[in-house]
Every structure is written in structure tokens, then in C-alpha cells.
């Protein structure tokens, strides 16, 4: 139980990438963490790109980024919806500013690009199609399986999930 006592918020919105949400949720619960699925509305069911449902345990307005140990941002098209919700953006910004672990995979980096002052000069990776967005926000893009830059952990695609989760666990155990 490497993560016993840790609180992790996994963000959800419509059109999330199935594996990028469920792999971390199940992996971190397996390690003993309290994992909350957080969406714009508590109790609402959000469907993945392939129609798989995820019910939000908590509403974004009820979570503060500095009150959790980590915030996980899955990809798919969900981050484009997430960044339209001020409370979702606030969780990410507050967690980054407070030095909490913020981990984004694939299109999840769109949420990071919404915080240019907090990612300016930071090294990260993402799905290749949004490279311009993160570079224009001031980040330094690299094409690697997983990138750790302080409290920021990023990966590119679902096949990177084992390395992504390993580095999140390592960071939470430092």
C-alpha cells in the first residue's frame, strides 16, 4: 500500500480517453490512495470517447488544488471541455502553485497550457497534435515516454501509462 493516506483527484469530462482515466484510478486505489473522480458536477455521469461511463464523485467547486496530494488530468477530448470550467482550471492552477503533483497525459496538457505563468520554462510532453499549444504557452516540449519536472509529470499516449503511473507513485513517496 504505497499510497495509503494520499488523496488524489482525477479530473473527468465528456469524451475522456478510457484508459487514461481508469488505469490511474484503479492503479492508485490498488496502492491504497483515496481517489476521487472530479467533474464539473458531482453525481453526473461523463461518457468516454468510446461510451464508457465515469460518475463524478465530487464537483470541481468542492475541491481545492492544495487540499489533495495529486491532480491527474487524463486526455481524450475531455481537457478541451475541462478548460471551459473555471473551477476545473482553478484546481490545476492551485495545485501547480502549491507544489502538489500535477500529472497530465496526452491531451491533458491542454489544461496545463491554460496556465502559462505556471508552466513557463517547464519541460513536459504531450500528444504530438497539441505540441504547438504547450510551446506557445511557454513550456519546453520533449518527445519522451514520461517527463518529470519537479511537481509536473507528463506523458504522451496510453501506452505510456505504466511509466506515467510509476513516476506519480515515486513522486508521492518522496
HELIX and SHEET records of a PDB file:
HELIX    1   1 UNK A   18  UNK A   30  1                                  13    
HELIX    2   2 UNK A   60  UNK A   62  5                                   3    
HELIX    3   3 UNK A   65  UNK A   67  5                                   3    
HELIX    4   4 UNK A   78  UNK A   82  1                                   5    
HELIX    5   5 UNK A   86  UNK A   97  1                                  12    
HELIX    6   6 UNK A  106  UNK A  108  5                                   3    
HELIX    7   7 UNK A  109  UNK A  113  1                                   5    
HELIX    8   8 UNK A  116  UNK A  119  1                                   4    
HELIX    9   9 UNK A  128  UNK A  130  5                                   3    
HELIX   10  10 UNK A  131  UNK A  136  1                                   6    
HELIX   11  11 UNK A  158  UNK A  160  5                                   3    
HELIX   12  12 UNK A  161  UNK A  172  1                                  12    
SHEET    1   A 7 UNK A  58  UNK A  59  0                                        
SHEET    2   A 7 UNK A  34  UNK A  39  1                                        
SHEET    3   A 7 UNK A   7  UNK A  11  1                                        
SHEET    4   A 7 UNK A  70  UNK A  73  1                                        
SHEET    5   A 7 UNK A 101  UNK A 105  1                                        
SHEET    6   A 7 UNK A 152  UNK A 155  1                                        
SHEET    7   A 7 UNK A 146  UNK A 149 -1                                        
SHEET    1   B 2 UNK A  45  UNK A  47  0                                        
SHEET    2   B 2 UNK A  53  UNK A  55 -1                                        
SHEET    1   C 2 UNK A 123  UNK A 124  0                                        
SHEET    2   C 2 UNK A 140  UNK A 141  1                                        
END                                                                             
